[in-house]
């Protein structure tokens, strides 16, 4: 259960409501973020702009998001985006081990995107120029900017979901399991962790 009450689906901003009902699972973070409806609509517009005008292939975006979400131990985001990454051709065994240096199933470019996502998340102020030189062999500058934006936004969503205890919805969990995903490979849910500092 989230730490903040969820706004009823029927009370979500109209432009958001119909869009969210078409997804696999019920709205989760959106129902909490709806306490700030103007900001929610701006975030929704930003995410829609990536879908409508983005140029980075979906596989690389999903690799980046799953990498960041695993680093931040966000069950919600790993679960949701693992289902999307699976749809691009990566098996859940690869997705479960995406942080491993020698992750099976990742090609050279997949690994580059994974490593870049890790660097942006953990070492953004000390990254070497060499990673950009390698990125520029495969992607143009707008794609690198888009990828970097999506990595930063993944960190935002991870922290939002973790702090407010917004867990993975049943619809995405069912899809994850139907794809032969293993629930034990997901990070612990925020309510499943022991109380600590």
N, C-alpha and C positions, 0 to 999 in steps of 0.2 A: 504494500500500500504506500502511495506516495506521501511525502511529508506535507504536501499542500493539496487542498481539495481540488478535484477535477471539475471543470465546467461541463455541464451537460452537453452532449453532442449537439442537441437541437438548439443550443444557445451559442454555438460557435459562430463567428462572423460568417455571413452567408457565402461570401466568395471562397472561404476556406472549407466550409462544411461539405459541399458537394464533391469537391476535390478529394477530401480525406475519406469519404465513404467508399471511394472506388479502390482504395488500397487493400492489400491482403488482410491486414488486421485493423483493429479500431485505432483511432487517434490516441496517442499516449501523451507525449511531451506537449503536443498542441493544446490538449485540454487543460494542462497546468499553465502553459504560457498564455492561455486565453485570459488570465487575470490581467494581463497587459495587452489588450486587443490590438492597439495601434502598432505596437512593436511586433506582435505575432504576425500581423499582416505584412509588415515590411520584411520580416524573415522569410515568410512564405513567398513573397514576390522575388526575393533574392534567389531562393532555391528554384523557383520556377524559371528564372532567367538562365540558370545553368542548364536546365533541361531543354530549354528552347533555343539557347544561343551558344552553348558550350561546344568546344571543338576537341576536347580531350576524350579519347575513346573510353567508354564506360568501364571496361575491364581495369584500366589503370586507376580511374577514380575510385573504384570499389576496393582495389588492392590497397590504395592509400588509406581509405577510411577504415578498413578492417585492421590494418597495421596500427594506426593511431588508437583505435578503440581497444585493441588488445593491450597496447602499452598502458592505457588508462583504465584497463579492467572494467569497461562498460559493457555489461551483459546486453543491455538494450540495443546498443549500436552494433556490437559484434553479431548478435542474433539476426537483426534485420538485414544488415549488409552482407552477412555470410550467404543469405538466401539469394541475394542479387549477384554476388560474386560467383556463386555456383552456376547461375544461369549463363555466365560468360565462358564456362568451360572448365573451371577449376574445381576439383573434387574437395569435399569437406576435410579429407585427411590433410591436404595441402593447406587449406584455410586454417585448420587447427594448429599447424606448425609454421605459420607464416613468419613468425619472429625468429625461427631457427636460421642460422647462417647458411646452412646447406639445405634449405627447405626443398623437398622433392616436389616437382611439378611446376616450379617457376622457371621461366626462361630468363635470358640475360636482361631484357627490358623490364620484365616483371620484377626481378630482383632489384634493379636500379630504382624503380618507383618505390618499392618497399623500403629500400635503404634511404632514399630521399625523405620519405614520410617520417622515418625514424629520426633522421638528422634534424628536420624542421621541428619535430616534437621535443627532442631532447637536447639539441645543440645548435639552435638557430643562430646564436651569436658567434659561434666558433667554427662554422662549416668552412671547409676548404673550397677554393674555386674549382678544383678538379671535378667535383660532382656536377657543377653547372656545365663544364666543358663536355662531360659525358652526356648529360641531359640534352644539350644542344645538338648532339649527333642524331637524336631520335625525335625531338620535339621542337616546335618553333617557340618563340618567346611568349605569344599569347597563351599557348598551351601550358607552358611552365608557370605562368602567372595564375592561370585557372587552377592548376594542380595545387599550387601553394595556397591559394585561397581555400580550396576544399579541405586541405590538410588542417589549416587553422580553424576552419569551421567545425571540423570533426572534433577537435579538442574542445571547442565551446560546447557542442552538444553532449559530449562525454561528461564534462564537468556538471552541466545542467542536470542531466539525467541521474548521475551518481549522487550529487548533493541533495537533490529533491526526491531521491529514491523512486525514480520512474523506471519500472522494470519492463522486460520484454512482454509484449502482448501475446495472447493465446494463438491468434491467427498466424503470426510470424513463427512462433514456436512449432505449430503444427506443420507449416510449410518446411521449416528447417528439418524436422524429423522425417517428413515424407521424402526429402532429398537424401535420406540416409545420414543426416547429421547426427552427431552424438551430443546430447544435452550436457554430458559431463565435460565436453571440450570447451564449453562456454565459460566465461568468467562467472564467479559467484554473483548472484543477484545482490543488490544493495541491502535487502532485508534479510539475506541469508548469512551475511557476514556477522561475526561477533561484534558486540559493542566495544569500541576502543576510543582512543583520543580523537 
